[in-house]
Amino acid sequence: MTRPRARSTPRWLRRKDDRPAELTAAALQLFVERGYSATRLDDVAARANVSKGTLYLYFRNKEELFQAVVRKGLVETIEMGEALVAEFRGGTPELIVLLIRGWWDALVKSPFSGIPKLVIGESGNFPELARFYFEEVIQRGSRLMESVLRRGIEAGELQPFDPHYLTRVAIAPVVMAALWRHSFGPLELKSVAEPAYLETHLTALLQASRSTPGSSNAPRWRLPPPSEMSHPPRRPMTSLAWNAGVRAGALALTAVLVLAACGKETGRPEEVHPVRVTQAAVTDQRLHASYSGDVRPRYETELGFRVAGKILAREVEVGSAVKTGEVLARLDSQDLELNILSARSQLEAARSDYQQARGDLERYRNLLRKGFISRAEFDRRDNLYRVAKAKFAQAEAQLGVAQNQGTYATLRADADGVITAILAEAGQVVAAGQTVMRMARGEEREVMISVPENRLDELRAANDIRVTLWADPSVTYKGQVREVSPGADSVTRTYAAKVTILDADPRVQLGMTATVLLGSVRPAPAIELPLAALYRKDGDPAVWVVESGTATVRLVPVRLGEYHENTFTVLDGLKAGDLVVTAGVHKLLPGQKVKVPPQSQP
């Protein structure tokens, strides 16, 4: 019996908080499948089953999305590894086995195994990605593994090898297996991603590190299975929590070997680090926001015939410019002409009855005057006259209606404009009032944009609105907010707004991509710094400030304003004259002494 296919949760039932995780999961799949340069944000949105506009609510560009993919799993996994090392009370060899086995299980068979190859292949074209990866992941991962090895050396459990190089030797099989899977895996060669390969490596590594040089009687170390380990960690490496974290970020440790050539030999950290600084200066900046949209008509009319019938001919195409009164389409008018002929005949009959009744009434009036008929008989004749007169008026009106309907067989433009859609073709039978085409009037042009809820007040208060076209960014038009939707879209959770282009010219064509720039009501004081100065602690923005008296650094939380191409603005947290570190921010610790080169001093 065939098992029924599980249905995915509909998009409108998913929680809003789940969307970033869905987007990063989709991005990871595409990054591994296609590489960084070939992955488009449109494809990521489609893979996550959301609109592109929704993606931009969480990530401004592809680089930020890639960083989110790395941060979400890697930083959490490094923290879990640090917690494991802090809690572990057994021997160092057992701790090394637990860590490496966990990384092997989490990385080699997970989608993240493709990230090392991606970084190696793309680092030449995107050095900023390699720099981010090195600063955010590799250094912290190096410290974690080196701390474990240094702990074993200081306790006398391991030989005094250089922990910097021993770290790379320990991680080598995991990296080799990950690269092999995405390089030679499709060739179906004998894989190195086999348990025997890992166990052989661990046995050789720990036997060599535990043996005493020059002593033939040194005890040989046996690699124990997990069940025989005397001091398992409180949070086992095989638990769901550890596997979920490591599977998303085991790359943090494996990349130590992959990109080790990108950095210098760390060894023991230097007490004084050279840094580059800039002096904070407060300037009045006119903050603005930009929104993308498309050009639409202010008025778009749905056109249709006022009578039912079969379309005989269509005279226009999509994109045709039409003038007032121009013929757009025609119906088969044979039935309408017959209706006019029938109404005209009824009118003639009613006219004859009316004239007959009027003559009879005059004759009966004379007879009544002479006393030959009664008053009742005269009143009956007078009533017949009134009925004939009413029927005659009714027949005249019906003829007018039939003649009007005859003109309705021809569909004409009621204003100048452009045909934007054709919904019916010749030969099709349409009902009265059914839309057969749409026409955009040429009076006004406007841009439809989507605005997040936290920027609505800024939109309403903006007094300097400019509109540019993607086709010709050198030309700027004046804009004015005409309408803001009272409710948010159920999918994107943004508000639709319409901005009228006040001075539109013929270059502004319907459907063009436009950018709406909103100027602030008044200039705001802010400090502009290079992007390299930005540091994040627990997801919150901060910068490193050098204390001039002690030459030490402290981490200062800041409130950010706008991002620019190479800079960002700080609205609160700094004051004029502060020395802000702009290079080497990921190598610093609070209270650490630094050295400011003379060329970077303000």
C-alpha positions as CSV (number, residue, x, y, z in Angstrom):
1,M,0.0,0.0,0.0
2,T,1.3,3.4,-1.0
3,R,2.0,5.7,1.9
4,P,0.3,9.1,1.6
5,R,2.6,12.0,0.9
6,A,3.0,14.4,3.8
7,R,1.7,17.8,3.0
8,S,3.9,20.8,3.8
9,T,2.5,23.5,6.0
10,P,0.8,26.2,3.9
11,R,2.7,29.5,3.7
12,W,-0.1,31.5,5.4
13,L,-0.1,29.2,8.4
14,R,3.6,29.4,9.2
15,R,4.9,31.6,12.0
16,K,6.5,34.8,11.1
17,D,9.5,34.0,13.4
18,D,10.2,30.8,11.3
19,R,10.8,32.7,8.1
20,P,14.5,33.6,8.7
21,A,15.3,30.0,9.4
22,E,13.4,28.9,6.3
23,L,15.3,31.4,4.2
24,T,18.7,30.4,5.5
25,A,17.9,26.7,5.0
26,A,17.0,27.4,1.4
27,A,20.1,29.6,0.9
28,L,22.3,26.8,2.2
29,Q,20.9,24.3,-0.3
30,L,21.4,26.7,-3.2
31,F,24.9,27.8,-2.1
32,V,26.0,24.2,-2.0
33,E,24.3,23.2,-5.2
34,R,25.3,26.2,-7.4
35,G,28.0,28.2,-5.5
36,Y,27.9,31.7,-4.1
37,S,28.1,33.6,-7.4
38,A,25.5,31.6,-9.3
39,T,22.9,31.7,-6.5
40,R,20.3,34.4,-7.0
41,L,18.0,35.8,-4.3
42,D,15.0,35.2,-6.5
43,D,15.8,31.5,-6.4
44,V,16.3,31.5,-2.7
45,A,12.9,33.1,-2.2
46,A,11.3,30.6,-4.5
47,R,13.0,27.6,-2.7
48,A,11.7,29.0,0.6
49,N,8.2,29.5,-0.9
50,V,8.1,33.2,-0.1
51,S,8.1,36.3,-2.2
52,K,11.3,38.2,-3.0
53,G,10.0,41.2,-1.0
54,T,9.7,39.0,2.1
55,L,13.4,38.0,1.8
56,Y,14.4,41.7,1.6
57,L,12.6,42.3,4.9
58,Y,15.2,40.1,6.7
59,F,18.3,40.3,4.5
60,R,19.4,43.3,2.5
61,N,21.7,41.5,0.1
62,K,23.2,38.1,-0.7
63,E,26.3,38.7,1.4
64,E,24.2,39.3,4.5
65,L,22.2,36.2,3.8
66,F,25.4,34.1,3.5
67,Q,26.7,35.6,6.8
68,A,23.4,34.6,8.4
69,V,23.8,31.0,7.1
70,V,27.2,30.9,8.7
71,R,26.4,32.6,11.9
72,K,23.2,30.7,12.7
73,G,24.9,27.3,13.0
74,L,28.5,28.0,13.5
75,V,28.5,30.4,16.4
76,E,26.0,28.3,18.2
77,T,28.0,25.2,17.6
78,I,31.2,26.7,18.8
79,E,29.5,27.8,22.0
80,M,28.2,24.3,22.5
81,G,31.7,23.0,22.0
82,E,33.0,25.5,24.5
83,A,30.4,24.4,27.0
84,L,31.3,20.7,26.4
85,V,35.0,21.4,27.1
86,A,34.1,23.4,30.2
87,E,31.9,20.6,31.6
88,F,34.1,17.7,30.7
89,R,35.9,16.0,33.6
90,G,37.6,13.1,31.9
91,G,40.9,12.7,30.2
92,T,42.0,14.9,27.2
93,P,42.3,11.9,24.8
94,E,38.7,11.0,25.4
95,L,37.6,14.6,24.9
96,I,39.5,14.8,21.6
97,V,37.8,11.6,20.5
98,L,34.4,12.9,21.5
99,L,34.9,16.2,19.6
100,I,36.3,14.7,16.4
101,R,33.7,11.9,16.2
102,G,30.9,14.4,16.7
103,W,32.3,16.7,14.0
104,W,32.6,13.7,11.7
105,D,29.0,12.6,12.2
106,A,27.6,16.1,12.0
107,L,29.6,17.4,8.9
108,V,30.5,14.6,6.6
109,K,26.9,13.6,5.8
110,S,25.2,17.0,6.1
111,P,24.6,19.8,3.5
112,F,27.2,21.9,5.3
113,S,30.0,19.7,4.0
114,G,29.8,21.7,0.8
115,I,30.7,25.0,2.4
116,P,34.5,24.4,2.7
117,K,34.7,23.8,-1.1
118,L,32.5,26.8,-1.7
119,V,34.7,29.2,0.3
120,I,37.9,27.8,-1.3
121,G,36.4,28.2,-4.8
122,E,34.8,31.7,-4.3
123,S,37.5,33.4,-2.1
124,G,39.4,34.7,-5.1
125,N,36.3,36.5,-6.5
126,F,34.8,37.4,-3.1
127,P,37.6,38.1,-0.7
128,E,35.2,39.7,1.7
129,L,33.5,36.4,2.3
130,A,36.8,34.7,3.1
131,R,37.7,37.6,5.4
132,F,34.4,37.3,7.2
133,Y,34.7,33.6,7.5
134,F,38.2,33.8,8.9
135,E,37.4,36.5,11.4
136,E,34.0,35.2,12.6
137,V,34.7,31.4,12.6
138,I,38.2,30.2,12.2
139,Q,39.9,32.2,14.9
140,R,37.3,31.2,17.6
141,G,37.4,27.6,16.4
142,S,41.2,27.6,16.6
143,R,41.2,28.8,20.2
144,L,38.7,26.1,21.2
145,M,40.7,23.2,19.8
146,E,44.1,24.6,20.8
147,S,42.7,25.1,24.4
148,V,41.9,21.4,24.5
149,L,45.3,20.4,23.2
150,R,47.1,22.8,25.5
151,R,45.1,21.5,28.4
152,G,46.4,18.0,27.7
153,I,50.0,19.2,27.2
154,E,49.9,21.1,30.5
155,A,48.4,18.0,32.3
156,G,51.1,15.8,30.9
157,E,48.6,13.7,28.9
158,L,50.0,14.7,25.5
159,Q,53.5,15.4,24.2
160,P,54.5,19.1,24.0
161,F,53.7,19.5,20.3
162,D,52.8,22.9,18.9
163,P,49.0,23.0,19.5
164,H,48.6,25.3,16.5
165,Y,49.8,22.6,14.0
166,L,48.4,19.7,16.0
167,T,44.9,21.3,15.7
168,R,45.1,21.0,11.9
169,V,46.5,17.4,12.1
170,A,43.5,16.4,14.3
171,I,40.9,17.9,12.0
172,A,42.4,16.7,8.8
173,P,40.2,13.6,8.2
174,V,37.0,15.5,8.6
175,V,38.0,18.1,6.1
176,M,39.3,15.5,3.7
177,A,36.1,13.6,3.8
178,A,34.0,16.8,3.3
179,L,36.1,17.9,0.3
180,W,36.1,14.3,-1.2
181,R,32.3,14.1,-1.0
182,H,31.8,17.2,-3.1
183,S,34.8,16.7,-5.4
184,F,35.0,13.0,-6.2
185,G,31.8,11.7,-4.8
186,P,29.9,11.9,-8.1
187,L,32.7,9.6,-9.6
188,E,31.7,6.8,-7.2
189,L,35.3,6.2,-6.3
190,K,36.2,4.5,-3.0
191,S,35.3,7.1,-0.4
192,V,37.5,8.2,2.4
193,A,34.3,9.0,4.4
194,E,34.4,5.6,6.1
195,P,34.4,4.9,9.8
196,A,37.6,2.8,9.5
197,Y,39.5,5.8,8.1
198,L,38.5,7.9,11.0
199,E,39.2,5.3,13.6
200,T,42.7,4.6,12.1
201,H,43.4,8.3,12.2
202,L,42.3,8.7,15.8
203,T,44.3,5.7,17.0
204,A,47.5,6.9,15.2
205,L,47.0,10.5,16.4
206,L,46.5,9.6,20.1
207,Q,49.1,6.8,20.1
208,A,51.7,9.2,18.8
209,S,50.8,12.0,21.2
210,R,50.7,9.7,24.2
211,S,53.9,7.7,23.7
212,T,57.1,9.0,25.4
213,P,60.0,9.5,22.9
214,G,63.0,7.3,23.5
215,S,61.1,4.9,25.8
216,S,60.4,1.5,24.3
217,N,58.3,0.5,27.3
218,A,55.8,3.3,27.0
219,P,52.3,2.0,27.2
220,R,50.4,1.8,24.0
221,W,47.1,3.7,24.0
222,R,43.9,1.9,22.8
223,L,41.1,3.8,21.2
224,P,38.0,3.1,23.4
225,P,34.5,2.8,21.9
226,P,32.1,5.4,23.2
227,S,30.5,2.9,25.6
228,E,33.8,2.4,27.5
229,M,34.6,6.1,28.1
230,S,34.8,6.7,31.8
231,H,33.8,10.3,31.9
232,P,31.1,11.0,29.2
233,P,30.1,14.6,29.0
234,R,26.9,15.8,30.5
235,R,25.6,16.7,27.0
236,P,26.6,13.7,24.8
237,M,27.9,14.4,21.4
238,T,25.3,12.0,20.0
239,S,22.4,13.8,21.6
240,L,19.8,15.5,19.4
241,A,20.8,19.0,20.7
242,W,24.5,18.5,20.0
243,N,23.9,16.9,16.5
244,A,21.4,19.7,15.6
245,G,24.0,22.4,16.5
246,V,27.1,20.7,15.1
247,R,25.3,19.7,11.9
248,A,24.6,23.4,11.2
249,G,28.1,24.4,12.2
250,A,30.8,21.7,12.4
251,L,32.4,23.7,9.6
252,A,33.5,26.2,12.2
253,L,36.3,23.7,13.3
254,T,36.9,22.0,10.0
255,A,37.5,25.4,8.3
256,V,40.5,25.9,10.6
257,L,42.5,23.6,8.3
258,V,40.8,24.6,5.0
259,L,41.5,28.3,5.3
260,A,44.5,28.2,7.7
261,A,46.7,29.5,4.8
262,C,44.6,32.8,4.9
263,G,45.9,33.7,8.3
264,K,49.2,33.9,10.0
265,E,50.4,31.5,12.6
266,T,48.7,32.5,15.9
267,G,50.6,30.7,18.6
268,R,50.1,32.4,21.9
269,P,48.1,35.7,21.6
270,E,50.1,38.8,21.7
271,E,49.5,41.1,24.6
272,V,49.5,44.3,22.5
273,H,47.6,44.3,19.1
274,P,48.2,47.0,16.5
275,V,44.9,48.5,15.4
276,R,43.7,51.2,13.0
277,V,41.5,53.9,14.4
278,T,39.4,56.9,13.3
279,Q,38.2,59.8,15.3
280,A,34.4,60.1,15.6
281,A,33.0,63.3,14.3
282,V,29.3,64.3,14.6
283,T,27.8,65.7,11.4
284,D,24.2,66.5,10.4
285,Q,23.1,63.9,7.9
286,R,19.9,64.0,6.0
287,L,18.7,60.4,6.5
288,H,16.6,58.8,3.7
289,A,15.2,55.5,2.8
290,S,14.7,54.0,-0.6
291,Y,12.0,51.6,-1.9
292,S,11.7,49.8,-5.2
293,G,8.4,49.6,-7.1
294,D,6.9,49.7,-10.5
295,V,5.2,52.5,-12.4
296,R,1.4,52.2,-12.6
297,P,-1.4,54.4,-13.9
298,R,-3.5,56.4,-11.5
299,Y,-6.6,55.3,-13.3
300,E,-7.0,51.9,-15.0
301,T,-10.4,51.2,-16.5
302,E,-12.0,47.8,-17.2
303,L,-13.8,48.1,-20.5
304,G,-16.7,45.9,-21.7
305,F,-19.8,45.9,-23.9
306,R,-23.0,47.1,-22.4
307,V,-24.9,44.4,-24.2
308,A,-24.4,40.7,-24.7
309,G,-23.2,39.3,-28.0
310,K,-20.5,37.6,-30.1
311,I,-17.3,39.6,-30.7
312,L,-17.0,40.2,-34.4
313,A,-13.6,42.1,-34.4
314,R,-11.0,43.5,-32.1
315,E,-9.2,46.6,-33.4
316,V,-6.4,47.1,-30.8
317,E,-3.6,45.2,-29.2
318,V,-1.9,45.3,-25.8
319,G,0.2,48.5,-25.7
320,S,-1.9,50.4,-28.3
321,A,-2.3,54.1,-27.6
322,V,-5.9,55.1,-28.2
323,K,-7.7,58.4,-28.4
324,T,-11.1,59.3,-27.1
325,G,-13.9,57.8,-29.2
326,E,-11.6,55.4,-31.1
327,V,-13.1,52.0,-31.9
328,L,-11.7,49.2,-29.8
329,A,-13.9,46.2,-30.7
330,R,-17.2,45.3,-32.4
331,L,-20.1,42.9,-31.7
332,D,-22.2,41.1,-34.2
333,S,-25.1,43.7,-34.4
334,Q,-27.6,41.6,-36.5
335,D,-29.9,40.9,-33.4
336,L,-29.6,44.5,-32.3
337,E,-30.7,45.7,-35.7
338,L,-33.7,43.4,-35.6
339,N,-34.6,44.8,-32.2
340,I,-34.6,48.3,-33.6
341,L,-36.8,47.2,-36.5
342,S,-39.3,45.6,-34.1
343,A,-39.3,48.6,-31.9
344,R,-40.0,50.9,-34.9
345,S,-42.9,48.7,-36.0
346,Q,-44.4,48.8,-32.5
347,L,-44.1,52.5,-32.5
348,E,-46.0,52.8,-35.8
349,A,-48.8,50.6,-34.5
350,A,-49.0,52.6,-31.3
351,R,-49.1,55.9,-33.3
352,S,-52.1,54.6,-35.3
353,D,-54.0,53.6,-32.2
354,Y,-53.3,56.9,-30.6
355,Q,-54.5,58.9,-33.7
356,Q,-57.7,56.7,-33.9
357,A,-58.4,57.3,-30.2
358,R,-57.8,61.0,-30.5
359,G,-60.3,61.3,-33.4
360,D,-63.0,59.2,-31.6
361,L,-62.6,61.4,-28.5
362,E,-63.4,64.5,-30.5
363,R,-66.4,63.0,-32.1
364,Y,-67.8,61.8,-28.8
365,R,-67.2,65.2,-27.3
366,N,-69.6,66.7,-29.9
367,L,-72.2,64.0,-29.3
368,L,-72.0,64.6,-25.6
369,R,-72.5,68.3,-26.2
370,K,-75.7,67.6,-28.2
371,G,-76.9,65.0,-25.6
372,F,-76.8,62.0,-27.9
373,I,-74.5,60.0,-25.5
374,S,-74.2,59.7,-21.8
375,R,-71.4,61.1,-19.7
376,A,-70.3,57.6,-18.8
377,E,-69.8,56.7,-22.5
378,F,-67.7,59.8,-23.0
379,D,-65.5,59.0,-20.0
380,R,-64.9,55.5,-21.4
381,R,-63.8,57.0,-24.7
382,D,-61.6,59.5,-22.9
383,N,-59.9,56.7,-21.0
384,L,-59.2,54.7,-24.2
385,Y,-57.6,57.9,-25.6
386,R,-55.3,58.2,-22.6
387,V,-54.2,54.5,-22.8
388,A,-53.4,54.9,-26.5
389,K,-51.4,58.0,-25.8
390,A,-49.4,56.2,-23.1
391,K,-48.7,53.2,-25.3
392,F,-47.5,55.6,-28.0
393,A,-45.0,57.3,-25.6
394,Q,-43.9,53.8,-24.4
395,A,-43.2,52.7,-28.0
396,E,-41.2,55.8,-28.6
397,A,-39.0,55.1,-25.6
398,Q,-38.5,51.5,-26.5
399,L,-37.3,52.5,-29.9
400,G,-34.8,54.9,-28.3
401,V,-33.5,52.1,-26.1
402,A,-33.2,49.7,-29.1
403,Q,-31.3,52.4,-31.1
404,N,-29.0,53.0,-28.1
405,Q,-28.3,49.3,-27.8
406,G,-27.4,49.3,-31.4
407,T,-24.6,51.7,-30.8
408,Y,-23.4,49.6,-27.8
409,A,-22.3,47.0,-30.3
410,T,-19.2,49.2,-30.9
411,L,-16.8,49.5,-28.0
412,R,-15.1,52.9,-28.0
413,A,-12.5,54.5,-25.7
414,D,-13.9,57.0,-23.3
415,A,-10.6,58.7,-22.7
416,D,-7.0,58.9,-24.0
417,G,-4.9,56.0,-22.8
418,V,-3.0,52.8,-23.4
419,I,-4.5,49.3,-23.6
420,T,-2.8,47.2,-20.9
421,A,-4.7,43.9,-21.2
422,I,-6.9,42.0,-23.6
423,L,-9.3,39.5,-22.0
424,A,-11.5,38.4,-24.9
425,E,-10.9,37.6,-28.5
426,A,-12.9,37.6,-31.7
427,G,-15.5,34.9,-31.9
428,Q,-16.0,34.8,-28.1
429,V,-19.5,35.3,-26.7
430,V,-19.5,37.8,-23.8
431,A,-22.1,38.9,-21.3
432,A,-23.2,42.4,-20.8
433,G,-20.7,44.2,-18.6
434,Q,-18.0,41.5,-18.9
435,T,-14.5,42.9,-19.0
436,V,-12.9,42.4,-22.4
437,M,-9.9,44.8,-22.0
438,R,-8.2,47.2,-19.7
439,M,-7.1,50.7,-20.5
440,A,-4.7,52.9,-18.5
441,R,-5.5,56.5,-18.7
442,G,-2.7,58.9,-19.5
443,E,-3.4,61.6,-17.0
444,E,-1.1,60.6,-14.1
445,R,1.6,58.1,-13.3
446,E,2.4,56.7,-9.8
447,V,4.8,54.2,-8.2
448,M,3.5,51.3,-6.1
449,I,5.8,50.5,-3.2
450,S,5.7,48.2,-0.1
451,V,6.7,49.8,3.2
452,P,7.4,47.9,6.5
453,E,5.3,48.9,9.5
454,N,8.2,50.5,11.3
455,R,8.8,53.1,8.5
456,L,5.2,54.2,8.0
457,D,5.6,57.4,10.1
458,E,8.7,58.3,8.2
459,L,6.8,57.9,4.9
460,R,3.9,60.1,6.1
461,A,6.2,62.8,7.4
462,A,8.6,62.9,4.4
463,N,8.6,66.3,2.7
464,D,11.3,65.5,0.1
465,I,10.2,62.6,-2.1
466,R,12.1,61.8,-5.2
467,V,11.6,59.2,-7.9
468,T,14.2,57.8,-10.2
469,L,13.9,55.2,-13.0
470,W,16.1,52.2,-13.3
471,A,16.2,52.8,-17.0
472,D,17.6,56.3,-16.6
473,P,18.9,57.0,-13.0
474,S,20.2,60.4,-14.0
475,V,16.7,61.9,-14.2
476,T,14.9,62.7,-10.9
477,Y,11.2,63.4,-10.6
478,K,9.2,64.9,-7.7
479,G,6.9,62.6,-5.9
480,Q,4.0,62.9,-3.5
481,V,2.4,60.2,-1.3
482,R,-1.2,59.8,-2.5
483,E,-2.4,56.7,-0.7
484,V,-1.2,54.4,2.1
485,S,-3.1,51.1,2.6
486,P,-4.9,50.9,6.0
487,G,-4.0,47.2,6.3
488,A,-0.8,45.1,5.9
489,D,-0.4,42.4,3.3
490,S,-1.2,39.0,4.8
491,V,2.0,37.4,3.3
492,T,4.7,40.1,3.3
493,R,3.3,42.0,6.3
494,T,4.1,45.3,4.5
495,Y,1.8,48.2,3.6
496,A,1.1,49.2,0.0
497,A,1.7,52.9,-0.7
498,K,1.2,54.8,-3.9
499,V,3.5,57.7,-4.8
500,T,2.3,60.1,-7.5
501,I,5.0,61.4,-10.0
502,L,4.2,65.1,-10.2
503,D,6.3,66.0,-13.2
504,A,6.2,62.7,-15.2
505,D,7.3,63.0,-18.9
506,P,7.0,60.6,-21.8
507,R,10.1,58.7,-20.6
508,V,8.0,57.4,-17.6
509,Q,6.4,54.3,-19.1
510,L,4.0,51.9,-17.5
511,G,5.7,48.9,-15.9
512,M,9.1,50.5,-15.5
513,T,11.1,49.8,-12.3
514,A,11.4,52.9,-10.2
515,T,13.0,53.8,-6.9
516,V,11.3,56.1,-4.4
517,L,13.7,58.1,-2.1
518,L,12.3,59.6,1.1
519,G,14.2,62.5,2.6
520,S,13.9,63.1,6.3
521,V,11.9,66.0,7.7
522,R,15.1,67.5,9.2
523,P,18.8,66.7,9.3
524,A,19.8,64.4,12.1
525,P,23.1,64.4,14.0
526,A,25.0,61.2,13.4
527,I,28.5,59.7,13.2
528,E,29.6,58.0,10.1
529,L,32.1,55.1,10.4
530,P,33.6,52.5,8.0
531,L,31.8,49.1,7.9
532,A,34.9,47.4,9.1
533,A,34.4,49.1,12.5
534,L,31.1,47.3,13.2
535,Y,31.2,44.5,15.7
536,R,28.3,42.4,17.1
537,K,28.0,40.9,20.5
538,D,25.1,38.5,21.0
539,G,23.5,40.0,17.9
540,D,23.6,43.6,19.1
541,P,25.8,46.2,17.3
542,A,28.8,47.7,19.0
543,V,32.2,49.3,18.3
544,W,35.6,49.2,20.0
545,V,36.7,52.5,21.5
546,V,40.4,53.1,22.5
547,E,40.9,54.8,25.9
548,S,43.6,57.3,25.1
549,G,45.0,57.3,28.7
550,T,45.5,53.6,29.1
551,A,45.7,52.4,25.5
552,T,43.1,49.8,26.2
553,V,39.9,49.1,24.4
554,R,36.3,48.8,25.6
555,L,33.2,47.6,23.7
556,V,30.6,50.3,23.4
557,P,27.0,49.3,22.3
558,V,25.6,51.7,19.7
559,R,22.3,52.5,18.0
560,L,22.6,52.3,14.2
561,G,21.1,54.5,11.6
562,E,21.5,53.8,7.9
563,Y,23.9,51.6,6.0
564,H,25.7,53.0,2.9
565,E,28.0,51.3,0.4
566,N,31.1,51.3,2.6
567,T,30.0,53.1,5.8
568,F,27.3,53.1,8.4
569,T,25.9,55.7,10.7
570,V,25.7,55.7,14.5
571,L,22.8,57.7,16.1
572,D,23.6,57.0,19.7
573,G,26.3,55.5,21.9
574,L,29.4,57.5,20.8
575,K,30.5,61.1,21.3
576,A,32.7,63.4,19.2
577,G,36.4,62.7,19.6
578,D,36.1,59.0,20.5
579,L,38.8,56.8,18.9
580,V,37.0,54.0,17.2
581,V,38.9,50.9,16.0
582,T,38.3,50.3,12.2
583,A,40.5,47.3,11.6
584,G,41.1,44.2,13.7
585,V,37.9,44.4,15.6
586,H,37.5,40.6,15.8
587,K,40.9,40.1,17.4
588,L,40.2,42.2,20.5
589,L,39.0,41.5,24.0
590,P,37.7,44.0,26.6
591,G,40.5,45.7,28.4
592,Q,43.2,44.5,26.0
593,K,46.1,46.8,25.3
594,V,46.5,48.0,21.7
595,K,49.0,50.0,19.7
596,V,47.8,52.7,17.3
597,P,50.2,53.1,14.3
598,P,51.3,56.7,13.8
599,Q,49.7,56.9,10.3
600,S,46.3,56.0,11.7
601,Q,46.3,58.4,14.5
602,P,43.9,61.4,14.1
